[in-house]
Amino acid sequence: MSSQPASAYFLVDEKPRIVRATLSVLVDNEVGALARVVGLFAGRGYNIESLTVGETDHQKHTSRITIVTSGTPQIIEQIKAQLGRLVPVHRVVDFTDQTGVERELGLVKVAGDGEKRAEALRISEVFRARVIDITHTSFTFEISGSPGKIDAFVELMVPLGLVEMSRTGVVAISRGGEAT
């Protein structure tokens, strides 16, 4: 006897599970390397939620590109495979399945006076945000931490007079003594 239902009405139409992935891509530090990586995403319609790039080894002329994207697990696997085939790419590491450390830096400008100003300072202390610029009518805070921590801080600053913010994007590295 089959375990399958006899009617098509019992088939479940499941929505694909979307996951967030942080990918670390080690590339040659050469002209056009970033353009090739970003072009791969643009050419296939993949979204980049965060992108940071920095030189990691001056002697070996390598840079690390940290990309945050989202998609089904199959799409993420496809992105990793396609990145691995690009000429300037040495290594692709997915921090979704590994233990890694992610951090981001945010600059948050808040304008206000009186009690709102005092409340913004109290909240900044809880989040360990530093005041890096101050005027009679505004503060600019520097905050670093996980993307969720920065999101929470910004959300609390909105009713207190959030003017603008700027974020660096996620940087990530694996835990432990081994290189990624």
C-alpha beads as a LAMMPS data file, in Angstrom:
LAMMPS data file: protein, C-alpha beads

180 atoms
179 bonds

1 atom types
1 bond types

-500.0 500.0 xlo xhi
-500.0 500.0 ylo yhi
-500.0 500.0 zlo zhi

Masses

1 110.0

Atoms # bond

1 1 1 0.000 0.000 0.000
2 1 1 1.320 3.429 -0.960
3 1 1 1.783 6.205 1.588
4 1 1 0.911 8.816 -1.056
5 1 1 -2.561 10.403 -0.886
6 1 1 -4.964 9.293 -3.609
7 1 1 -6.068 12.833 -4.464
8 1 1 -4.156 15.852 -5.721
9 1 1 -6.076 18.002 -3.237
10 1 1 -3.793 16.779 -0.469
11 1 1 -0.633 18.090 -2.124
12 1 1 0.934 20.879 -0.130
13 1 1 2.217 23.881 -1.994
14 1 1 5.114 24.896 0.237
15 1 1 6.800 28.255 -0.129
16 1 1 10.566 28.001 -0.523
17 1 1 12.495 28.766 2.661
18 1 1 14.521 31.975 2.298
19 1 1 17.807 32.125 4.212
20 1 1 20.234 34.974 4.844
21 1 1 23.830 34.173 3.950
22 1 1 27.072 35.969 4.743
23 1 1 29.745 35.047 2.199
24 1 1 33.423 35.867 2.534
25 1 1 35.191 35.920 -0.831
26 1 1 38.995 36.115 -0.988
27 1 1 40.071 37.665 -4.309
28 1 1 43.143 39.043 -6.032
29 1 1 43.437 42.764 -5.328
30 1 1 43.313 43.834 -8.958
31 1 1 41.354 46.177 -11.164
32 1 1 37.965 44.708 -12.081
33 1 1 37.811 41.980 -9.411
34 1 1 34.950 43.640 -7.533
35 1 1 33.146 44.398 -10.799
36 1 1 33.241 40.714 -11.786
37 1 1 31.850 39.597 -8.417
38 1 1 29.087 42.227 -8.395
39 1 1 28.377 41.534 -12.077
40 1 1 27.679 37.899 -11.246
41 1 1 24.932 39.006 -8.844
42 1 1 23.476 41.622 -11.198
43 1 1 23.531 39.357 -14.228
44 1 1 21.522 36.657 -12.466
45 1 1 19.124 38.909 -10.566
46 1 1 20.504 38.160 -7.090
47 1 1 20.250 40.886 -4.469
48 1 1 23.198 42.133 -2.420
49 1 1 21.987 43.345 0.976
50 1 1 25.435 44.365 2.228
51 1 1 28.843 44.626 0.567
52 1 1 32.215 45.484 2.111
53 1 1 35.672 45.226 0.585
54 1 1 39.123 45.666 2.036
55 1 1 42.695 44.578 1.389
56 1 1 43.700 41.699 3.678
57 1 1 47.268 40.931 2.632
58 1 1 49.431 43.609 1.029
59 1 1 52.242 41.147 0.187
60 1 1 49.955 38.634 -1.549
61 1 1 47.768 41.389 -3.099
62 1 1 44.519 39.883 -1.840
63 1 1 41.281 41.471 -0.654
64 1 1 38.251 40.146 1.189
65 1 1 34.772 40.878 -0.137
66 1 1 32.035 40.251 2.419
67 1 1 28.591 39.894 0.864
68 1 1 25.271 39.473 2.639
69 1 1 22.538 38.081 0.401
70 1 1 19.396 36.004 0.729
71 1 1 17.692 33.251 -1.207
72 1 1 16.691 29.636 -1.020
73 1 1 19.410 27.218 0.113
74 1 1 19.704 26.058 -3.513
75 1 1 20.227 29.640 -4.742
76 1 1 22.910 30.240 -2.080
77 1 1 24.718 27.056 -3.175
78 1 1 24.489 28.221 -6.794
79 1 1 25.923 31.647 -5.886
80 1 1 28.852 30.027 -4.032
81 1 1 29.598 27.707 -6.961
82 1 1 29.477 30.542 -9.480
83 1 1 31.680 32.773 -7.316
84 1 1 34.216 29.953 -6.996
85 1 1 34.528 29.769 -10.798
86 1 1 35.425 33.451 -11.241
87 1 1 39.059 34.071 -12.194
88 1 1 40.171 36.407 -9.352
89 1 1 38.474 34.328 -6.607
90 1 1 40.715 32.204 -4.354
91 1 1 38.192 31.035 -1.775
92 1 1 34.493 31.397 -0.856
93 1 1 33.404 30.825 2.755
94 1 1 29.744 30.711 3.801
95 1 1 29.250 31.795 7.420
96 1 1 25.655 30.547 7.422
97 1 1 26.730 27.034 8.445
98 1 1 29.831 28.052 10.423
99 1 1 30.466 29.830 13.654
100 1 1 31.707 33.260 12.738
101 1 1 31.765 36.791 14.043
102 1 1 29.850 39.503 12.184
103 1 1 30.137 43.205 12.928
104 1 1 28.949 46.430 11.391
105 1 1 29.604 50.108 12.114
106 1 1 26.883 52.744 12.085
107 1 1 26.890 56.519 12.353
108 1 1 23.539 57.780 13.620
109 1 1 22.552 61.461 13.764
110 1 1 19.755 62.443 16.170
111 1 1 18.357 65.970 16.594
112 1 1 16.311 67.043 19.572
113 1 1 16.202 69.009 22.772
114 1 1 15.117 68.648 26.355
115 1 1 13.932 65.222 27.471
116 1 1 14.388 63.638 24.012
117 1 1 18.030 64.662 24.043
118 1 1 18.552 63.153 27.502
119 1 1 16.734 59.945 26.497
120 1 1 18.919 59.577 23.384
121 1 1 22.017 59.797 25.612
122 1 1 20.618 57.206 28.062
123 1 1 19.833 54.762 25.255
124 1 1 23.275 55.301 23.718
125 1 1 24.885 54.248 27.010
126 1 1 22.873 51.017 27.086
127 1 1 23.983 50.209 23.516
128 1 1 27.558 51.384 24.179
129 1 1 27.311 53.913 21.369
130 1 1 29.828 56.750 21.520
131 1 1 29.029 60.411 20.909
132 1 1 31.457 61.502 18.182
133 1 1 29.909 64.875 17.323
134 1 1 27.726 67.184 19.355
135 1 1 26.016 70.510 18.639
136 1 1 23.380 72.491 20.531
137 1 1 20.673 70.659 18.603
138 1 1 22.071 67.245 17.644
139 1 1 24.273 64.255 18.442
140 1 1 26.087 61.909 16.106
141 1 1 26.605 58.467 17.587
142 1 1 29.064 55.777 16.539
143 1 1 27.802 52.261 17.202
144 1 1 29.328 48.917 16.305
145 1 1 28.040 45.409 16.746
146 1 1 25.821 42.885 15.078
147 1 1 23.430 44.151 12.400
148 1 1 20.543 43.346 14.777
149 1 1 22.021 45.534 17.512
150 1 1 22.345 48.473 15.114
151 1 1 18.789 47.923 13.824
152 1 1 17.472 47.991 17.415
153 1 1 19.395 51.186 18.239
154 1 1 18.152 52.956 15.119
155 1 1 14.560 51.879 15.828
156 1 1 14.756 53.437 19.302
157 1 1 16.219 56.676 17.899
158 1 1 13.380 57.228 15.380
159 1 1 10.905 58.722 17.899
160 1 1 13.712 60.751 19.491
161 1 1 14.548 62.643 16.292
162 1 1 16.575 60.409 13.962
163 1 1 17.885 62.644 11.169
164 1 1 20.038 60.236 9.174
165 1 1 22.350 57.257 9.419
166 1 1 25.173 55.647 7.522
167 1 1 26.246 52.000 7.835
168 1 1 29.414 50.275 6.714
169 1 1 27.966 46.906 5.863
170 1 1 28.814 43.599 7.482
171 1 1 32.365 42.328 7.955
172 1 1 32.811 38.720 9.046
173 1 1 35.541 36.330 10.084
174 1 1 35.513 32.778 11.427
175 1 1 36.162 31.905 15.049
176 1 1 39.223 29.939 16.082
177 1 1 42.844 29.828 15.005
178 1 1 42.344 28.848 11.362
179 1 1 42.214 31.288 8.450
180 1 1 39.075 31.541 6.349

Bonds

1 1 1 2
2 1 2 3
3 1 3 4
4 1 4 5
5 1 5 6
6 1 6 7
7 1 7 8
8 1 8 9
9 1 9 10
10 1 10 11
11 1 11 12
12 1 12 13
13 1 13 14
14 1 14 15
15 1 15 16
16 1 16 17
17 1 17 18
18 1 18 19
19 1 19 20
20 1 20 21
21 1 21 22
22 1 22 23
23 1 23 24
24 1 24 25
25 1 25 26
26 1 26 27
27 1 27 28
28 1 28 29
29 1 29 30
30 1 30 31
31 1 31 32
32 1 32 33
33 1 33 34
34 1 34 35
35 1 35 36
36 1 36 37
37 1 37 38
38 1 38 39
39 1 39 40
40 1 40 41
41 1 41 42
42 1 42 43
43 1 43 44
44 1 44 45
45 1 45 46
46 1 46 47
47 1 47 48
48 1 48 49
49 1 49 50
50 1 50 51
51 1 51 52
52 1 52 53
53 1 53 54
54 1 54 55
55 1 55 56
56 1 56 57
57 1 57 58
58 1 58 59
59 1 59 60
60 1 60 61
61 1 61 62
62 1 62 63
63 1 63 64
64 1 64 65
65 1 65 66
66 1 66 67
67 1 67 68
68 1 68 69
69 1 69 70
70 1 70 71
71 1 71 72
72 1 72 73
73 1 73 74
74 1 74 75
75 1 75 76
76 1 76 77
77 1 77 78
78 1 78 79
79 1 79 80
80 1 80 81
81 1 81 82
82 1 82 83
83 1 83 84
84 1 84 85
85 1 85 86
86 1 86 87
87 1 87 88
88 1 88 89
89 1 89 90
90 1 90 91
91 1 91 92
92 1 92 93
93 1 93 94
94 1 94 95
95 1 95 96
96 1 96 97
97 1 97 98
98 1 98 99
99 1 99 100
100 1 100 101
101 1 101 102
102 1 102 103
103 1 103 104
104 1 104 105
105 1 105 106
106 1 106 107
107 1 107 108
108 1 108 109
109 1 109 110
110 1 110 111
111 1 111 112
112 1 112 113
113 1 113 114
114 1 114 115
115 1 115 116
116 1 116 117
117 1 117 118
118 1 118 119
119 1 119 120
120 1 120 121
121 1 121 122
122 1 122 123
123 1 123 124
124 1 124 125
125 1 125 126
126 1 126 127
127 1 127 128
128 1 128 129
129 1 129 130
130 1 130 131
131 1 131 132
132 1 132 133
133 1 133 134
134 1 134 135
135 1 135 136
136 1 136 137
137 1 137 138
138 1 138 139
139 1 139 140
140 1 140 141
141 1 141 142
142 1 142 143
143 1 143 144
144 1 144 145
145 1 145 146
146 1 146 147
147 1 147 148
148 1 148 149
149 1 149 150
150 1 150 151
151 1 151 152
152 1 152 153
153 1 153 154
154 1 154 155
155 1 155 156
156 1 156 157
157 1 157 158
158 1 158 159
159 1 159 160
160 1 160 161
161 1 161 162
162 1 162 163
163 1 163 164
164 1 164 165
165 1 165 166
166 1 166 167
167 1 167 168
168 1 168 169
169 1 169 170
170 1 170 171
171 1 171 172
172 1 172 173
173 1 173 174
174 1 174 175
175 1 175 176
176 1 176 177
177 1 177 178
178 1 178 179
179 1 179 180
